[in-house]
Amino acid sequence: MLFLVAALMLLGVVLGTVAHAPLTFTAVAAVVIAVWLGVFALRERHGRRRTPSH
């Protein structure tokens, strides 16, 4: 999943409007997205391990 984030960031730098944004902004946005996806993955994994109590 993090590879996908890195690939999309690289594609955005090369082809998209991210090329017009400062590199620091792009890096911060990529880190925020990566953390968000990581938290989502952890919550999904943790949620699937639980069994319903009823």
DAFEN-V739552 format. One record per residue. RES is the residue in three letters. SS is DSSP state (helix for helix, strand for strand, loop for the rest). PHI is phi in whole degrees, 0 to 359 (NA if undefined). PSI is psi in degrees with one decimal (none if undefined). Layout:
RES_SS_PHI_PSI + RES_SS_PHI_PSI
//
This chain:
MET_loop_NA_-41.4 + LEU_helix_293_-31.6 + PHE_helix_298_-39.5 + LEU_helix_296_-42.4 + VAL_helix_298_-44.9 + ALA_helix_296_-40.5 + ALA_helix_295_-42.7 + LEU_helix_293_-36.5 + MET_helix_295_-44.3 + LEU_helix_297_-42.8 + LEU_helix_298_-40.8 + GLY_helix_295_-39.0 + VAL_helix_295_-41.3 + VAL_helix_284_-42.9 + LEU_helix_246_-21.8 + GLY_loop_253_-167.0 + THR_helix_286_-12.6 + VAL_helix_297_-24.4 + ALA_helix_297_-23.0 + HIS_helix_269_-9.3 + ALA_loop_270_153.4 + PRO_loop_298_150.1 + LEU_helix_298_-36.2 + THR_helix_295_-41.2 + PHE_helix_298_-43.1 + THR_helix_298_-43.5 + ALA_helix_295_-42.7 + VAL_helix_296_-42.9 + ALA_helix_297_-40.5 + ALA_helix_295_-40.1 + VAL_helix_294_-42.2 + VAL_helix_298_-44.5 + ILE_helix_295_-41.8 + ALA_helix_297_-41.7 + VAL_helix_295_-42.9 + TRP_helix_300_-45.3 + LEU_helix_293_-36.0 + GLY_helix_295_-44.5 + VAL_helix_297_-42.2 + PHE_helix_300_-44.5 + ALA_helix_296_-42.3 + LEU_helix_296_-41.8 + ARG_helix_295_-40.4 + GLU_helix_295_-44.3 + ARG_helix_296_-43.5 + HIS_helix_294_-39.5 + GLY_helix_293_-33.6 + ARG_helix_284_-23.4 + ARG_helix_287_-29.6 + ARG_loop_289_143.2 + THR_loop_253_145.6 + PRO_loop_301_140.8 + SER_loop_277_-11.0 + HIS_loop_261_none
//
